[in-house]
Amino acid sequence: MSDLFQNYDSTVAPVYTKLDISKPIGYNPLAPPRFNYTVYLYYLKLVEVIEPEEKVSVVLEMAEYWYDPRLAWDASSYGDIQMLHMRQDRVWSPTIASFRINEIADFRDQDFRMVCVENTGHVYTSLTLKVSLNCPMNVGRFPYDSQTCVIQFCMPLFFMQHVELFNSIYQGILNKTIWEKMGNSEWDLVNLTNRVELLSYNDGVGDMQLATFEIKIQRNPMYYIYMIVFPSFIINALSIIGVFMRKTDKMSKLNVGLTNIMTMTFILGVMADKIPKTGSIPLLGIYIIINLFIMIFAVGITTILGELQKWAIPKLKAKKSGLNRKLEYILGDPLETICMAVLEFVNLANFFVMIGFWISDSD
């Protein structure tokens, strides 16, 4: 330790910066290689998804490692010691910055941060971060939707000619069985990838590398199926029967229909508070709106039929003929039964279409 840190200055970066940033990378073959910095992800946990704000929070278990040639030594000269563990403030450490992230919190205790230094000059440390990021959401297939969110890190103080950024994922977590533990009760993690992107401003100076981790999450729709889709279908089916029920006064039928309309409107309001205000109508919203219009049609049809029967049946009774008796019979219970059957079929078809999206996604 005495020899290693005799002339070491932890306030100065081991980054070779005597380069012309206006020239392409590698123009000087005599210059040292670019400083390498790697971000290594070995666990991720989805904390929360706030759809109206399009905000996703995750906890990341990560490692970072870099190369500092000033910290290399000949192991054979020191009893074959190949590794040292020490406080992080003893060595220079790169400052990683988040990119396009709302908030980042480092859970490590400032006084007990440790690093591992190898005799080759490579330095390793671990960190636990909670990251909150904006994740634009496409809720057109809600509640069968999936979202793709991007977590990015960068080193903005250095030019690309000075630093080369890498990122990787621990192979042990690239497993669907492990992904089941990384989601939460509503969202499942279905894919996890990494890449290094180039952010270019086309000026040759402000270009920046971004260590990118992309996560794809898929919503578990069971809550919405049990609490909204299925109850809405049952309520609509019973309401249609109530609206066309025989020997029921007009006011009772209207009460059944209006109560159903108010229920569907309330469900739409609850759903609107759950999702972001985008230009597209979600699949669940279309399902509820169709149910709403089915009931509006049911109320309208039963009202029209009631007025039509009051006007036509007395005139048909006045003219006693075979055709008039048939028309009088058709305008009675058969016509109402046919209208009820048609609307029940539309309600059932709407329900099966909604469930069909769930079955196709499951397959």
ABEGO torsion letter per residue (X at the ends): XAAAAAABBAABBABBABBBAABBBGABAABBBBBBBBBBBABBBBABBBAAAGBBBBBBBBBBBBBBAAABBBAAABGGBABBBBBAAABBBBBBBBBGBABBBBABBAAABBBBBBAAGBBBBBBBBBBBBBBBBBAAAOAABBBBBBBBBBBAABBAAABBBBBBBBAAABBAAAAAAABBAABBBABBBBBBBBBBAGAGAABBBBBBBBBBBBBBAAAAAAAAAAAAAAAAAAAAAAAABBGBBAAAAAAAAAAAAAAAAAAAAAAAAABBBBABBBAAAAAAAAAAAAAAAAAAAAAAAAAAAAAAAAAAAABBBAAAAAAAAAABAAAAAAAAAAAAAAAAAAAAAAAAAAAAAAX
